[in-house]
Amino acid sequence: MTQDTTSPTTPYRIENPEEFARNMLRLFEEGGRAMAEFLERPDAKISPFSAASEVNEATKTLADIARLWLTDPSKLAEAQTALVTSYLDLWNNSIRRLLGEKVDPVAEPEPSDNRFKDPEWSSNPYFDFWKQAYLLTTHWAEDVLQQTEGLDEQERHKAEFYLRQLSSALSPSNFPMTNPEVVRETFATNAQNLVQGMAHLVHDMEKSGDLLKISQTDTTAFEVGKNLATTPGKVVFQNDVFQLIQYAPSTDKVREVPLLVVPPWINKYYILDLTPPKSLLKYAVDQGFTVFVVSWVNPDERLAHKTFEDYMLEGILAAADAVKRETAVEKINVVGYCVGGTLLGSTLAYLAARGEEPFRSVTFLTTQLDFSKAGDLLLFTNDSQLTSLQEMMAERGFLDGSRMANVFNMMRPRDLIWPYIVNNYLLGKKPFPFDLL
């Protein structure tokens, strides 16, 4: 594809220098305070799943890769030559383009890569240079890792994961001076976007748990019972670990066998009862089912003594007994979702060992039962990490949910971390209202 040098580029100029200067001063002042506060948070300390611990682990892993290449100087020189050659090709193309020639790009992003959708990533030679330099570097690094010998499957998996984290973080789209949309917004608002973004960062730190939780949706746009979780229900049983909510069928004819739904304890139950078009619970009652849903309690130090076994005995089995009492049905249907399904699978194994079959049917939704191939999750469950988690939970009695959220976000950093950092903190915008998030 030949680049079009005639595409218009945005003229960048400061409309109000005094306001721009004031906003930049405010940004430095507020930024300094925010950084000082951030360094005091658990994020900046070596603890399970924190930013500091992951950076430390990534540094060690990638340093091991570098040491392997240093043992073969000729192969290292060949790889370095390939990278430098690609940079020279990019530099020569950029010069020719500035002189008015039409040239083919040295590197292009995948069509699905939303980071470079803004037209100026291609039409403006400055942003186009940074985009291509980044793509050349990341492709080179991926090739180097692929050619690295002497790694077992686990070591290679870990190196690929941390390289993905690093390459996602270093994208020019994440920096204010190399992202055309951010530059335009900064000039158009006299840097008010950066000041507002700093306010968003401070707000996120204030409402976060142990680790920074970047706002991924506008939570003020939703209210439980009004535009979220609107399916009518009532609490019919509760104990230390959950409340049981009953939903009556909306049909004239009612199915005899009720349905018990076990959601994960890392989500609220209403992930299954979002807006009506997305609500599994509404769909079920519209099919004539009497539905019961487990709503897990948010644990604190008072539940420190509770174990996985308690969530089985006092959770699923206690809920099943309550459903039977409410409906007078001997065998019920049950659905397990995500980790709730994992708990349900363990419960079935326990019941099978006792020769009991209290359920007529069992359904699993997005549930993992075999964790021998758990993908990137295995990188967060090595012996040292599990020991640190156990020590933390022994001290506090529970695991802060922000650590679990951090793990899931790191599995897809290009989609779940950096777009929100750019939108919230660089563009100074609120995230889009999205009920699933």
Secondary structure, DSSP 8 states (H G I E B T S, - for coil): ----TTS-------S-HHHHHHHHHHHHHHHHHHHHHHHHSGGGSS-TT-HHHHHHHHHHHHHHHHHHHHT-HHHHHHHHHHHHHHHHHHHHHHHHHHTT-----S----TT-GGG-STHHHHSHHHHHHHHHHHHHHHHHHHHHHH--S--HHHHHHHHHHHHHHHHHT-GGGSTTT-HHHHHHHHHTTTHHHHHHHHHHHHHHHH--SS-----S-GGG--BTTTBS-S--EEEEE-SSEEEEEE---SSS--SS-EEEE--TTS-GGGGSSSGGG-HHHHHHHTT--EEEEEE----GGGTT--HHHIIIIIIIHHHHHHHHHH--SSEEEEEETHHHHHHHHHHHHHHHTT---EEEEEEES-----TT-GGGGGG-SHHHHHHHHHHHHHHSS--HHHHHHHHHHHSHHHHTHHHHIIIIIS-------TT-
